Amino acid sequence: MTGTMTAETNALRAALADAATLLSGGRTDDAERAYASILEAHPGTPAALAQLGVIALQRGDCARAEPLLAEAARKLPRIAALHVNLATARTRLGRPASAIDPLRRAVTISPGADGPHAALGLASSHAGDRTLAAAALRRAATLAPVDPDVWYNLGVALVETGQLAAAAEVYRRHGRLLRGRPDNQADSDPFPGLPPDPVRGVSLLTCRHRLEHDRDQFLWLRDQGLLPDALDSEPEAYQSVLDDLSTEERSAISFTLSEDRYARIAASYNRFVRLEPSGWGDRPALSESVDWTAMQDAFLAGDPRAVTIDGVLAPDALAALRRVCRNSTFWHQIKGAGYLGAYFREGFNDPLIVRLAEELKERMPRVLAGLPVKVIWAYSYDQAMVGINPHADFARINMNFWITEDDANLDPDTGGLLVYRKAAPPEWDFRTYNTTSAEFIHGYLGDRRDDVIRVPHRANRAVLFDSRLIHETDVFCFKPGFANRRINITMLFGDGASPLGGLGEPRRSA
């Protein structure tokens, strides 16, 4: 009897080894058949269950993978990877809450591995347990201090829990890992334990207006005495790349830099050459001259809910924000229409930005209370191109404001924002909000296309409005020159696609 059992055991081991060889050799179909045969001959074999589950998971067949992995994890409870794979299958099946227990087991088994902690953080976030998500991702970040993805996900979790200042600090580390150490932080490095160069290769995607912007910004920095000596000829390097562009490249929405062209500007392209500090401390950044109670009343009584706020920032805050935007090389996101983006998650997260967002919630509690800041960005526009097509944003409240001086705007009747008096329908999802064509939106607006609120550009003017309202950049005509670029800042509050009826009624005077 013992000999028979030994022979069966040896045969099973040999069959598992053969199947593993097939799998490692890339013969996945043959390996799948081999593992299935093993289960027929030896039902419940944990290794076969696990490998069939992984194969199904890799093929996207999570419904088949989940029971296989669940049974394998039950039979081999001390293997962390099995619990992680089971959790992955459940999350992809839309059951993130049921993924949390397997991941708790995985982090108990392998407390020093960052992967299970990171997976627990993501599953918890999807399941709505934001506190657990932040705690798990913070542990993962401690274990993987140079993994930008972990820091990014931790930042998302902190934003979701309303910890904007903590999220900004995390995103500063995330941006540093992707964009390198700014030259102006070399002597006072806030992250001395991190490498000075990006931990990943930067994107070589570019376009003509992006190259022109960077050339002009480096000229600006050189004129201000802020460009490092080692990069003194950087504007000319960008001009040499521009001179080489073909006719097709000059009109392309984007293209990839060749290695030769990239080599000329590699020291600066998609890098943090400089991050201008605002030096802002714990003091008010919003204007004391605005009647914020009246602004709340006007917004809540509006139909549609949209209000213009002039003089929104305190004068010294406006000046500081202009310096941050003009002197910081964080304009990395290419927008095909002719503008560039800087985002809170990657560079645009100076303490002044945090102060403004938090103070807005304090000044307008009946409008913004309970609505966490979801996204913050800045856009810088090429004077010879156009702005953003009509769209709505997947949030509850938009706060847009402009910082470029009035004398840069050659047509004071335009240059701002068009807000249509028609909201996106409730059935639109995130994808529809963000990828729908202008033609589709115009068709949706129909005979309401002329029913629009035109808010002309003014320096230090804000527009607060229901995010579901269709809106677009107005036509604009600004003076040439880097300092005259139209710059707007946007803050989105609250989750998307919800009506605003729960914001409360306007306060009535006695």
C-alpha positions in Angstrom: 0.0 0.0 0.0 2.8 2.4 0.9 4.5 1.7 -2.4 1.3 2.4 -4.3 0.9 5.7 -2.5 4.5 6.6 -3.1 4.1 5.9 -6.8 0.9 8.0 -7.0 2.7 10.8 -5.2 5.6 10.7 -7.5 3.3 10.6 -10.5 1.5 13.7 -9.3 4.7 15.5 -8.7 5.9 14.7 -12.1 2.6 15.8 -13.7 2.8 19.1 -11.8 6.4 19.6 -12.9 5.5 18.9 -16.5 2.5 21.3 -16.4 4.7 24.0 -14.7 7.3 23.6 -17.5 4.6 24.1 -20.1 3.4 27.2 -18.4 6.9 28.7 -18.0 7.5 28.0 -21.6 4.6 30.1 -22.7 2.4 27.1 -23.7 -0.5 28.3 -21.6 -3.2 26.3 -23.4 -1.2 23.0 -23.0 -0.5 23.9 -19.4 -4.2 24.5 -18.8 -5.1 21.1 -20.2 -2.4 19.5 -18.1 -3.6 21.0 -14.9 -7.2 20.0 -15.7 -6.1 16.4 -16.2 -4.3 16.5 -12.9 -7.6 17.6 -11.2 -9.4 14.7 -12.9 -7.0 12.2 -11.6 -6.3 13.9 -8.3 -9.4 16.1 -7.3 -8.7 19.0 -5.1 -4.9 19.2 -5.8 -4.1 22.7 -4.5 -1.3 23.6 -6.9 -3.5 22.7 -9.9 -6.4 24.7 -8.5 -4.2 27.7 -8.0 -2.6 27.6 -11.4 -5.9 27.1 -13.2 -7.2 30.0 -11.2 -4.2 32.2 -12.2 -4.6 31.3 -15.9 -8.3 32.2 -15.8 -7.5 35.4 -14.0 -4.8 36.3 -16.6 -7.4 35.7 -19.4 -9.9 37.9 -17.7 -12.3 35.1 -16.8 -12.7 36.1 -13.2 -15.9 34.2 -12.7 -14.0 30.9 -13.4 -10.9 32.0 -11.5 -12.6 33.0 -8.2 -13.9 29.5 -7.1 -10.6 27.9 -8.1 -8.5 30.4 -6.2 -10.9 30.3 -3.2 -10.5 26.5 -2.9 -6.7 26.7 -3.4 -6.5 29.4 -0.7 -8.5 27.3 1.7 -6.2 24.3 1.2 -3.0 26.4 1.3 -3.8 29.2 3.8 -0.2 30.3 4.4 0.5 31.4 0.8 0.0 35.1 0.6 0.0 35.2 -3.2 -3.1 33.0 -3.3 -5.1 35.4 -1.1 -3.9 38.3 -3.3 -5.0 36.6 -6.5 -8.4 35.6 -4.9 -8.9 39.2 -3.9 -8.0 40.4 -7.4 -10.6 38.1 -8.9 -13.3 39.3 -6.5 -12.4 43.0 -7.1 -12.7 42.6 -10.8 -16.0 40.9 -10.4 -17.3 44.0 -8.7 -17.1 42.6 -5.2 -14.3 44.6 -3.5 -15.7 44.2 0.0 -15.3 40.4 -0.3 -11.6 41.0 -1.3 -10.7 42.6 2.0 -10.6 39.4 4.2 -8.2 37.6 1.9 -6.0 40.6 1.7 -6.0 40.9 5.5 -4.7 37.3 5.6 -2.1 38.1 3.0 -0.7 41.1 5.0 -0.6 38.9 8.1 1.3 36.2 6.3 3.7 38.7 4.6 3.8 41.9 6.7 7.0 43.1 5.1 5.8 42.9 1.5 4.4 46.1 0.0 2.2 44.3 -2.6 -0.5 42.9 -0.3 -0.7 46.2 1.7 -1.1 48.1 -1.6 -3.8 45.7 -2.8 -5.6 46.0 0.5 -5.6 49.7 0.2 -7.1 49.7 -3.3 -9.7 47.1 -2.5 -10.7 49.0 0.6 -11.0 52.2 -1.4 -13.3 50.5 -3.9 -15.3 49.1 -1.1 -15.8 52.6 0.4 -13.6 52.0 3.5 -11.4 55.0 3.0 -9.8 55.0 6.5 -8.6 51.4 6.0 -7.5 52.3 2.4 -5.3 55.2 3.7 -3.8 53.1 6.5 -2.9 50.2 4.2 -1.5 52.4 1.5 0.6 54.3 4.0 2.1 51.1 5.1 2.7 50.0 1.5 4.5 53.4 0.9 6.7 52.9 3.9 7.7 49.5 2.5 8.1 50.8 -1.1 9.4 54.4 -0.6 10.5 54.8 -4.3 7.4 53.3 -5.9 5.5 56.3 -7.4 2.3 54.3 -8.0 2.0 53.5 -4.3 2.4 57.2 -3.4 -0.1 58.2 -6.0 -2.7 55.8 -4.6 -2.1 57.0 -1.1 -2.6 60.5 -2.3 -6.0 59.5 -3.8 -7.0 57.8 -0.5 -6.1 60.9 1.5 -8.0 63.2 -0.8 -11.0 60.9 -0.5 -10.8 61.2 3.3 -10.6 65.0 3.1 -7.0 65.2 4.2 -5.9 67.6 1.5 -2.7 68.9 3.2 -1.5 65.4 3.8 -2.4 64.4 0.3 -0.4 67.4 -1.1 2.7 66.2 0.9 2.3 62.7 -0.5 1.8 64.0 -4.1 5.0 66.1 -3.7 6.9 62.9 -3.1 5.1 61.2 -6.0 6.0 64.1 -8.4 9.6 64.1 -7.2 9.9 60.4 -8.0 8.5 60.9 -11.5 10.1 64.3 -12.4 13.3 64.4 -10.3 14.6 67.0 -7.8 14.1 70.6 -8.8 17.4 72.5 -9.1 16.2 75.1 -6.6 15.8 72.4 -3.9 19.3 70.9 -4.3 20.6 72.7 -1.1 17.4 72.2 1.0 16.1 68.9 -0.3 12.7 68.1 1.3 13.2 64.4 0.4 16.9 63.7 1.0 16.3 59.9 1.0 15.0 59.9 -2.6 17.1 59.8 -5.8 17.7 63.1 -7.5 16.6 61.8 -10.9 13.3 60.3 -12.0 12.9 56.6 -11.1 11.3 56.0 -14.5 12.0 57.2 -17.9 10.0 60.4 -18.7 7.5 60.4 -21.5 8.9 61.5 -24.9 5.4 62.6 -26.1 5.4 66.2 -27.3 3.9 68.7 -29.7 4.9 72.0 -31.2 3.0 74.2 -28.8 4.5 72.3 -25.8 8.0 72.8 -27.1 7.3 76.5 -27.7 6.0 76.9 -24.2 9.0 75.2 -22.7 11.4 77.3 -24.8 9.5 80.5 -23.7 9.4 79.5 -20.0 13.2 78.8 -20.0 13.7 82.2 -21.6 11.6 83.8 -18.9 13.5 82.0 -16.1 16.8 83.0 -17.6 15.7 86.6 -17.8 14.6 86.4 -14.2 17.9 85.0 -13.1 16.2 81.7 -12.1 17.6 79.3 -14.7 20.5 77.1 -13.5 23.8 77.9 -15.1 24.0 74.4 -16.4 20.8 75.0 -18.4 21.7 78.5 -19.6 21.4 77.4 -23.3 18.2 75.4 -22.8 16.0 77.9 -24.8 18.3 77.5 -27.8 18.2 73.7 -27.4 14.4 73.8 -27.6 14.6 76.1 -30.6 16.9 73.7 -32.4 14.3 70.9 -31.9 11.5 73.2 -33.2 13.6 74.1 -36.2 13.8 70.4 -37.1 10.1 69.7 -37.0 8.5 68.5 -40.2 5.3 70.0 -41.6 3.3 67.1 -40.3 4.9 67.4 -36.8 4.1 71.1 -36.6 0.4 70.4 -37.0 0.2 67.1 -35.1 -1.7 66.8 -31.9 1.3 65.0 -30.5 4.3 62.9 -31.6 7.2 61.1 -30.0 10.6 62.8 -29.7 13.4 60.9 -31.5 16.3 59.9 -29.3 18.5 62.5 -31.0 16.0 65.3 -30.4 15.4 64.2 -26.8 19.1 64.1 -26.1 19.3 67.9 -26.7 16.7 68.7 -24.0 16.9 65.6 -21.8 18.2 67.7 -18.8 14.9 69.6 -18.6 12.1 67.9 -20.7 9.3 66.6 -18.4 11.5 67.4 -15.4 11.1 69.6 -12.4 13.8 72.1 -13.2 12.2 74.5 -10.7 9.3 74.5 -8.3 8.6 78.0 -7.2 7.7 78.1 -3.5 4.9 80.5 -2.5 6.2 80.8 1.0 2.6 80.9 2.1 2.0 80.3 5.8 -1.1 80.0 8.0 -2.8 83.2 6.9 -5.9 84.0 4.9 -5.5 83.7 1.1 -9.0 84.6 0.0 -10.1 88.2 -0.2 -11.6 89.9 2.9 -13.5 92.3 0.7 -15.8 89.6 -0.8 -19.2 89.2 0.9 -19.1 85.4 1.1 -22.5 85.1 2.7 -24.0 87.0 -0.2 -22.2 84.8 -2.6 -23.6 81.7 -1.0 -27.1 83.1 -1.1 -26.8 84.0 -4.8 -25.5 80.6 -5.7 -28.1 78.7 -3.8 -30.9 80.9 -5.2 -29.6 80.7 -8.7 -31.3 78.9 -11.6 -28.9 77.7 -12.9 -26.6 77.7 -9.9 -23.7 79.8 -11.1 -22.2 82.9 -9.6 -19.3 85.2 -10.5 -17.0 86.3 -7.7 -14.6 89.2 -8.4 -11.5 89.9 -6.4 -11.5 86.3 -5.1 -7.9 86.2 -3.8 -6.1 88.5 -1.5 -3.7 90.6 -3.5 -0.5 89.0 -2.0 -2.0 85.6 -2.6 -2.7 86.4 -6.2 0.9 87.7 -6.7 2.3 84.6 -5.1 0.2 82.3 -7.2 1.3 84.0 -10.4 4.9 83.5 -9.4 4.2 79.8 -8.7 2.6 79.3 -12.1 5.1 81.2 -14.1 8.3 80.0 -12.4 7.5 76.3 -11.9 8.2 73.8 -14.7 5.2 71.6 -14.0 3.3 72.2 -17.2 3.7 68.6 -18.5 0.2 67.5 -19.6 -0.3 68.1 -23.3 -3.8 69.1 -24.4 -4.3 68.9 -28.1 -6.4 72.1 -28.5 -3.4 74.2 -27.5 -3.1 74.3 -23.8 -1.0 72.6 -21.1 -2.1 71.2 -17.7 -0.5 71.1 -14.3 -2.1 68.9 -11.7 -2.4 68.6 -7.9 -1.1 65.1 -8.1 2.1 66.1 -9.8 3.6 69.5 -9.0 0.7 71.9 -8.7 0.4 71.4 -4.9 2.1 74.3 -3.2 0.7 75.0 0.3 -1.0 78.1 -1.1 -3.2 75.8 -3.3 -4.2 73.8 -0.3 -4.9 76.9 1.7 -7.2 78.3 -1.0 -9.2 75.0 -1.3 -9.6 74.6 2.5 -10.5 78.3 3.0 -13.2 78.1 0.3 -14.9 75.4 2.2 -14.7 77.5 5.4 -16.1 80.6 3.7 -18.9 78.8 1.9 -20.1 76.1 4.2 -23.7 75.9 3.0 -22.4 75.2 -0.5 -19.2 73.2 0.0 -19.6 71.5 3.4 -19.4 67.7 3.1 -17.9 68.0 -0.4 -14.2 67.0 -0.4 -11.9 68.6 -3.0 -11.6 65.9 -5.7 -9.3 67.4 -8.3 -7.2 70.6 -8.7 -5.5 71.7 -11.8 -4.2 74.7 -13.7 -4.2 75.2 -17.4 -2.0 77.5 -19.5 -3.1 78.5 -23.0 -1.2 79.2 -26.1 -2.4 82.6 -27.4 -2.6 81.4 -31.0 -4.8 78.3 -30.3 -8.1 77.5 -28.6 -9.4 76.3 -25.3 -11.6 73.5 -23.9 -14.5 72.1 -25.9 -18.0 72.1 -24.3 -18.2 69.5 -21.6 -19.5 68.9 -18.0 -17.4 67.8 -15.1 -18.0 64.6 -13.0 -18.2 66.5 -9.7 -20.7 68.5 -7.7 -19.3 72.1 -7.7 -16.7 73.8 -10.0 -14.6 76.7 -8.9 -12.7 78.3 -11.8 -10.6 81.4 -11.5 -8.2 83.4 -13.7 -4.9 85.0 -12.6 -3.5 86.6 -15.8 -3.4 90.4 -15.7 -6.2 92.3 -17.4 -3.9 94.2 -19.7 -2.9 90.9 -21.4 -6.5 90.4 -22.6 -7.0 92.3 -25.8 -10.8 91.7 -25.8 -12.2 92.4 -22.4 -15.7 91.2 -23.5 -14.4 87.6 -24.0 -11.6 85.4 -22.9 -13.5 83.7 -20.0 -16.1 81.0 -19.7 -19.4 80.1 -21.4 -21.8 78.3 -19.0 -24.9 76.9 -20.7 -28.2 76.9 -18.8 -28.6 73.2 -19.5 -27.1 70.4 -17.3 -25.8 67.1 -18.4 -28.4 64.3 -18.0 -28.1 62.1 -14.9 -27.5 59.0 -17.0 -24.1 60.3 -18.3 -21.2 58.4 -16.7 -17.6 59.5 -16.2 -16.5 58.5 -19.7 -19.4 60.5 -21.3 -18.5 63.5 -19.3 -14.8 63.4 -20.4 -14.7 62.0 -23.9 -17.8 63.3 -25.7 -17.2 65.3 -28.8 -18.2 68.9 -29.2 -20.6 67.9 -32.0 -22.4 65.5 -29.6 -22.6 68.2 -26.9 -24.0 70.8 -29.4 -26.5 68.3 -30.5 -27.6 67.7 -26.9 -27.9 71.4 -26.3 -30.1 71.7 -29.3 -32.2 75.0 -29.2 -30.6 75.8 -25.8 -27.2 76.4 -27.4 -27.8 80.1 -27.4 -29.0 80.1 -23.8 -25.6 80.8 -22.3 -24.0 82.8 -19.5 -20.9 84.5 -20.8 -18.4 85.4 -18.1 -15.6 87.6 -19.5 -12.1 87.1 -18.3 -10.9 89.3 -15.5 -7.8 88.9 -13.4 -8.8 87.4 -10.0 -12.3 86.6 -11.1 -13.9 83.3 -10.2 -16.9 81.4 -11.4 -18.6 79.0 -9.0 -21.1 76.7 -10.7 -22.9 73.4 -10.7 -20.4 70.9 -12.3 -23.2 69.3 -14.4 -23.8 72.5 -16.4 -22.3 72.3 -19.9 -19.5 74.8 -20.2 -16.5 75.7 -22.4 -13.7 78.1 -22.8 -14.8 81.3 -24.5 -12.9 82.6 -27.5 -9.9 84.6 -26.4 -7.3 87.0 -27.7 -4.3 87.6 -25.5 -1.0 89.5 -26.1 1.9 87.4 -27.2 4.6 86.6 -24.6 5.1 84.0 -21.9 3.8 86.3 -19.0 0.6 87.0 -21.0 -0.6 83.4 -21.3 -4.1 82.9 -20.1 -4.0 80.8 -16.9 -7.0 79.4 -15.1 -7.2 77.3 -11.9 -10.0 74.8 -11.4 -11.1 73.0 -8.2 -13.7 70.3 -8.3 -15.7 69.5 -5.1 -17.7 66.4 -4.4 -18.6 63.3 -6.4 -20.1 63.4 -9.8 -23.5 63.1 -11.4 -25.5 64.0 -8.2 -28.1 66.7 -8.3 -27.5 69.7 -6.0 -30.8 69.7 -4.2 -29.2 68.6 -1.0 -27.2 71.8 -0.6 -29.8 73.6 1.5 -32.0 76.6 0.9 -30.7 80.2 0.7 -30.7 82.1 3.9 -33.5 84.7 4.2 -32.8 88.0 5.7 -35.0 89.0 8.7 
